[in-house]
Amino acid sequence: MEEQQNENQLNIELSEEVAEGIFSNLAIITHSNTEFVLDFIRVMPGIPKAKVKSRIILTPEHAKRLLNAMVDNLEKFEAANGRIKTQEEPSGFPMNFGGPTAQA
């Protein structure tokens, strides 16, 4: 029985750089018949150009598993911390984040 547990165990390594994470405040999801592509982007106030900071490519099956895991985790989070409030955003990307625009 011990050997079966060791065979099924997955050792995951997390480097210091990856552990720091990447901040993203915009995600764009596209798909084909064989893959889902998640682009994580950081949009900065007043700057009309943004860079993709990370891209994750998933099979459709793994995309579905990710969706289910996110739903499960959001439900647990809200049960412990209360409902997460979201705002209806207008179409397009607000470049000034709703704050005052800079003037020189």
C-alpha positions in Angstrom: 0.0 0.0 0.0 2.9 2.4 0.7 4.2 2.0 -2.8 0.8 3.0 -4.3 0.8 6.2 -2.3 4.3 7.1 -3.4 3.4 6.4 -7.1 0.3 8.7 -6.9 2.2 11.5 -5.0 3.1 14.5 -7.1 6.1 16.6 -6.1 5.6 20.2 -7.2 8.4 22.7 -7.2 7.8 26.5 -6.9 10.7 28.7 -7.7 11.1 32.0 -5.8 10.4 34.0 -8.9 7.2 32.3 -9.7 6.1 32.4 -6.1 6.1 36.2 -6.2 3.3 36.0 -8.6 2.2 38.5 -11.3 -0.5 41.1 -10.7 -3.2 41.2 -13.4 -6.3 43.3 -13.6 -7.5 42.2 -17.0 -7.8 38.7 -18.5 -8.6 37.9 -22.1 -9.8 34.4 -22.9 -9.8 33.0 -26.4 -10.2 29.4 -27.7 -9.9 27.2 -30.7 -11.4 23.7 -31.0 -8.3 22.2 -29.3 -7.2 24.8 -26.7 -8.1 27.7 -24.4 -5.7 30.6 -24.1 -5.8 32.8 -21.0 -3.8 36.1 -21.3 -3.3 37.9 -18.1 -2.6 41.7 -18.6 -1.8 44.6 -16.3 -3.5 47.8 -17.3 -2.1 51.0 -15.7 -4.0 54.2 -15.2 -3.5 56.8 -18.0 -1.3 54.5 -20.1 -3.1 53.4 -23.3 -0.7 50.4 -23.9 -0.7 47.3 -21.8 1.4 44.2 -21.9 0.5 40.5 -21.5 2.2 39.5 -18.4 1.4 35.8 -18.5 -0.2 33.4 -21.0 -1.7 30.0 -19.9 -2.7 27.5 -22.6 -5.1 24.8 -21.5 -6.9 21.8 -23.2 -10.7 22.2 -23.1 -10.9 19.5 -20.4 -8.4 21.3 -18.2 -10.2 24.7 -18.8 -13.4 23.0 -17.6 -11.6 21.7 -14.5 -10.2 25.1 -13.8 -13.7 26.7 -14.1 -15.1 24.1 -11.6 -12.2 24.7 -9.2 -12.7 28.5 -9.4 -16.4 28.2 -8.7 -15.7 25.9 -5.8 -13.1 28.2 -4.3 -15.2 31.4 -4.9 -18.1 29.7 -3.0 -15.8 28.8 -0.1 -14.4 32.3 0.0 -17.8 33.9 0.0 -19.0 31.5 2.7 -16.2 32.7 4.9 -15.9 36.3 3.9 -19.2 37.4 2.5 -20.4 38.1 -1.1 -17.9 39.6 -3.5 -19.4 42.7 -5.1 -18.9 43.2 -8.8 -19.7 46.3 -10.9 -21.2 46.2 -14.3 -18.5 47.7 -16.5 -19.2 49.6 -19.7 -18.0 48.1 -22.9 -14.4 49.0 -23.8 -11.4 49.4 -21.6 -11.3 52.4 -19.2 -7.8 53.8 -19.5 -8.1 56.2 -16.6 -9.7 53.8 -14.1 -12.4 56.3 -13.5 -10.1 58.8 -11.8 -9.2 62.3 -12.7 -7.1 62.7 -15.8 -3.6 64.3 -15.5 -3.0 67.8 -16.8 0.2 69.5 -17.4 
